[in-house]
Amino acid sequence: MAYVDGFVLPVKKNRIADYRKMAELGRMVWMDHGALSYVEAMADDVPYGEVTSFPRAVQAADDEICFFSFITYESREKRDEINAKVMADPRMKMDDGFQTPFDMKRMIFGGFKAVVES
């Protein structure tokens, strides 16, 4: 069964192009180091729930949109190995003036063991 890193985060609507550029670089780097898949998805049919929802979970403001993203690996061990290589990859070094196009404090992330897969 695969191992999955999942992410939910709010992106300023006027920074979507910046986020996409960053995500495309991420896709290239993770895939080059052995990830099985890399997906960045922008909210399309994601209502603001009364109790829970993706926008509520990341405290998305009116000028923000949620992204749901995931990376798959063969195993947790491979994930740990790949992520170490990604973090050491010179392509991931950001300029001193670089500012992420989202608020990292409101990003939700975690690793998950697949229990059903096809």
HUGI-V988899 format. One record per residue. N is the residue number from 1. BURIAL is b if it has 24 or more other C-alpha atoms within 12 Angstrom, else e. Layout:
n=N burial=BURIAL
n=N burial=BURIAL
//
This chain:
n=1 burial=e
n=2 burial=b
n=3 burial=b
n=4 burial=b
n=5 burial=b
n=6 burial=b
n=7 burial=b
n=8 burial=b
n=9 burial=b
n=10 burial=b
n=11 burial=b
n=12 burial=b
n=13 burial=e
n=14 burial=e
n=15 burial=e
n=16 burial=b
n=17 burial=e
n=18 burial=e
n=19 burial=b
n=20 burial=b
n=21 burial=e
n=22 burial=b
n=23 burial=b
n=24 burial=e
n=25 burial=e
n=26 burial=b
n=27 burial=b
n=28 burial=e
n=29 burial=b
n=30 burial=b
n=31 burial=b
n=32 burial=e
n=33 burial=b
n=34 burial=b
n=35 burial=b
n=36 burial=b
n=37 burial=b
n=38 burial=b
n=39 burial=b
n=40 burial=b
n=41 burial=b
n=42 burial=b
n=43 burial=b
n=44 burial=e
n=45 burial=e
n=46 burial=e
n=47 burial=e
n=48 burial=e
n=49 burial=e
n=50 burial=e
n=51 burial=e
n=52 burial=e
n=53 burial=e
n=54 burial=b
n=55 burial=b
n=56 burial=b
n=57 burial=b
n=58 burial=b
n=59 burial=b
n=60 burial=b
n=61 burial=e
n=62 burial=e
n=63 burial=e
n=64 burial=b
n=65 burial=b
n=66 burial=b
n=67 burial=b
n=68 burial=b
n=69 burial=b
n=70 burial=b
n=71 burial=b
n=72 burial=b
n=73 burial=b
n=74 burial=e
n=75 burial=e
n=76 burial=e
n=77 burial=e
n=78 burial=e
n=79 burial=b
n=80 burial=e
n=81 burial=e
n=82 burial=b
n=83 burial=b
n=84 burial=e
n=85 burial=e
n=86 burial=b
n=87 burial=e
n=88 burial=e
n=89 burial=e
n=90 burial=e
n=91 burial=e
n=92 burial=e
n=93 burial=e
n=94 burial=e
n=95 burial=e
n=96 burial=e
n=97 burial=e
n=98 burial=e
n=99 burial=e
n=100 burial=b
n=101 burial=b
n=102 burial=b
n=103 burial=e
n=104 burial=e
n=105 burial=e
n=106 burial=e
n=107 burial=b
n=108 burial=b
n=109 burial=e
n=110 burial=e
n=111 burial=e
n=112 burial=e
n=113 burial=e
n=114 burial=e
n=115 burial=e
n=116 burial=e
n=117 burial=e
n=118 burial=e
//
